[in-house]
Amino acid sequence: MRIINTAEVTPDDIPSQWERDQVYNGLDCCVTSEVLNVLLPQLDNHTSATYKFSKELQGPALEMRLRGVRVDLARKAEVIDEFYEKIETLERNLDRIVFEGVGLPHFNWRSNPDLHTLFYDRKHSRRWKHIRLPSRLSLTCSRCETLRRRLAYSKRR
């Protein structure tokens, strides 16, 4: 095998596709090694432990890639059904909030035009100005009741 000065060679200078692939592979490995040698001294205790853990997971990840992962299909179906139920509940709640709070019927949260209408066209309406939401919104019953009262108050004005 011949020695190739990669600093001066262009891909057209190497006639064989196999040799071009070998040069590319060698350059790829060398650049990866150079980057590693620059980054390793910059690691602290926390990032070093994260890097070590990531390297230790490569073996199991490659093994799972080769052999596959056993999936409980019945449990998978249950979990998917649970998520669809949660999405339906959240959609109903969002529809109610948007309709009662802003007056936007038939709201589709997946629709860009509906989102644009909600956040840009309806945002400056009187109702939005009088509802002052706390900076950190929690989903406690008392917080929901407070928001409901504020919403009812803003509708009367």
N, C-alpha and C positions, 0 to 999 in steps of 0.2 A: 504494500500500500504506500502510495506516495504522500509526502508531506505537502500540505497546501497552506500558503500564507493567506489567511482569511482577511487580513487587513487590506490586501491589494487585489484580491480576486473578485470578479463579478460572476454571476451565474452563467453568462454566456461563455466564459473562459473554460468551463468544465463541460466536456462533451457528453459524458455519461450521466444519465438520470440517476443511476444508483449512487455515483460519487456526489452529485449535487444534493441528494437526500442525506448522505452521510455528513456532508459539510453543514447542512442546515441543522441536523440533529446535534452535531458537535457544538455549533454556535448556541443553540438553544440551551444545552446543558451548561455551557460556560457562562452565559448570561445569568442563568438561574443561580449558579454557584457564586458569581460576583455579587448579585443582589443579596443572597443569603449572608455572605461575609460582611456586607455593609449593615444589614439589619440586626444580626445577632448581638453586636455590642450595644445596641440601643434598647434591648429588652430589659425590663425591670423584673422584680420577683413575680408580680401578677401576670404580666404579659408572657413571661418565660413559662410559667405554669400552664397558661392557656395554650401556648405553642406546643409544649410537651404533650398535653392532653390531646390536642388535635392530631399530633403524629401517632399517638398510641391508638387512636380510633381508626386510623387508615387500614390496619389489618382486618378488624371486624367488618368495616364498610366494604372492603374489597371482597371479603368472603361472602357477605350477603349479596353483593353484586353478582358473584359467580353462581352461588347456590340458590339465591332467591330468599324471600321472606315468607314464612307461613302466615296466612291471613285467615282469621276466623270470619268466614263470610256471613254467618248469621249475626254475629256481633257488629260487623261492618254495616249491615243493613239496618240494625237497630240504631246505631249512632247516626247514620244518615237520616233516618226518619226523625230522630230527636232534633237534629239541626233544622230540618225542614219545618218542624212544629215550632221551634224557636223563631225562625225567620217569619213564619206566618203570624205569630203573636206580635213580634216587633213591627211588622208591616201594619197590622190592625191598629196598634198603639200610635204609630207614626201617622197613619191616615187620620185618626181621630184628632191628634194634636194639631196637624196641619189644617184640617177642616175647621175645628173649633177655635184654634188660636189665630189663624191667618185668614180663614175663609176660602181656602183653595180646595174645591171638591175634586175628586178623582185624581189625586196626586200619585204619581209613580216615581219612587225614589231612584229607579234605574234609568229614568229618562232625563237626558241633559236639558231639553227644553223646560221640563217641569222644575228641575233644580234651579235653572236660570230664573224662571218666574218666581220661585220661592225666595231665593236669596238676593235677587237684584230688582225685580219689579215690585214685589210685595214688601220688601224689607223696609221701605220708607213710609209705609202706611202708618196711620195713627196708632193702631194696635201694637205694632212693634216698638214704637217709641215709649209707650207707657209700661211695658213689661220689662222690669229690671231683673235679669237673672243673676244669681250669685256667680262669682268668678269660678268657684269649684262646686259644680252641681252634683249632688248626691241623690240617690234614688230612694230615700227614706219616705215613709208615708207622710210624715209631717212636712217634708219639703214639697212633696207633690200637692198636699193640701194648700200650702202657702202659695204655690204657683197657680193653683186653680183659683184661689181667691183673688190674686193679682190679675189674672186673666179676666175674671168676671168683672172686676173693678174697671179694667181698661175698656171693656166692651160698653160699660155704661156711660163713659165719658164721651 
